[in-house]
Amino acid sequence: MTDATTRAADLLRTHRESIDRLDAILVYTLAERFKRTQAVGRLKAEHDLPPSDPDREARQMRRLEQLSQEADLDPDLAKKFLTFIISEVIRHHEKLQK
């Protein structure tokens, strides 16, 4: 193995370790977010409120688009991600109302 190949392998390992840490952060953050949305869902069910709030969802989309631009992340990717999360939250809220 050449010195350049060894350096590349070390750099690749470092990048992958960083990605693994970030993946863990994402999973734990998502879990915490869903704990909060479950609490919201229970509150909505107790007070017979609708499982979705289109106005808030639209505000969240605009906010996420701005955040993604500030973070230099493709806004379409961020919107797809939030759309998926919101649909899961609404699905959970609907289950709580049955």
C-alpha positions in Angstrom: 0.0 0.0 0.0 1.4 3.4 -0.9 1.5 6.3 1.5 -1.2 8.1 -0.5 -3.4 5.0 -0.3 -2.9 4.7 3.4 -3.7 8.3 3.9 -6.8 7.9 1.8 -7.9 4.9 3.8 -7.4 6.7 7.1 -9.3 9.7 5.8 -12.1 7.4 4.6 -12.3 5.8 8.0 -12.4 9.2 9.7 -15.2 10.3 7.5 -17.2 7.1 8.1 -16.7 7.4 11.8 -18.1 11.0 11.6 -21.0 9.8 9.5 -21.8 7.1 12.1 -21.9 9.6 14.9 -24.1 11.9 12.9 -26.5 9.0 12.1 -26.7 8.3 15.8 -27.5 11.9 16.5 -30.2 11.8 13.8 -31.8 8.7 15.2 -31.9 10.0 18.8 -33.1 13.4 17.7 -35.9 11.8 15.6 -36.9 9.6 18.6 -37.1 12.7 20.8 -39.1 14.6 18.2 -41.6 11.7 18.0 -41.9 11.6 21.8 -43.0 15.2 21.7 -45.4 14.7 18.8 -46.9 11.7 20.6 -47.6 14.0 23.6 -49.2 16.5 21.1 -51.2 13.7 19.6 -52.5 12.6 23.1 -53.4 16.2 23.9 -55.3 16.5 20.6 -57.1 13.3 21.2 -58.1 14.3 24.7 -59.6 17.6 23.5 -61.0 16.3 20.2 -58.7 18.4 18.1 -58.0 17.4 14.5 -54.9 15.2 14.0 -53.4 17.6 11.4 -52.8 21.3 11.3 -52.3 22.4 7.7 -51.4 26.0 8.7 -48.6 24.8 11.0 -47.4 22.3 8.5 -47.1 25.1 5.9 -45.2 27.3 8.3 -42.9 24.4 9.2 -42.2 23.8 5.5 -41.3 27.5 5.0 -39.1 27.4 8.1 -37.4 24.2 7.0 -36.7 25.7 3.6 -35.1 28.7 5.1 -33.0 26.5 7.5 -31.9 24.2 4.7 -30.7 27.2 2.7 -28.8 28.5 5.7 -27.3 25.1 6.2 -26.4 24.7 2.5 -28.7 21.7 2.2 -30.9 21.0 -0.8 -34.3 22.5 0.2 -36.1 19.8 -1.8 -34.4 17.1 0.2 -35.3 18.8 3.4 -38.9 19.2 2.3 -39.1 15.5 1.4 -37.8 14.6 4.8 -40.2 16.8 6.6 -43.1 15.7 4.5 -42.3 12.1 5.5 -42.1 13.0 9.2 -45.3 15.0 9.2 -47.2 12.1 7.5 -45.9 9.7 10.2 -46.9 12.1 12.9 -50.4 12.6 11.5 -50.7 8.8 11.1 -49.8 8.4 14.8 -52.3 11.2 15.8 -55.1 9.5 13.8 -54.4 6.2 15.7 -54.6 8.0 19.0 -58.1 9.4 18.1 -59.6 5.9 17.5 
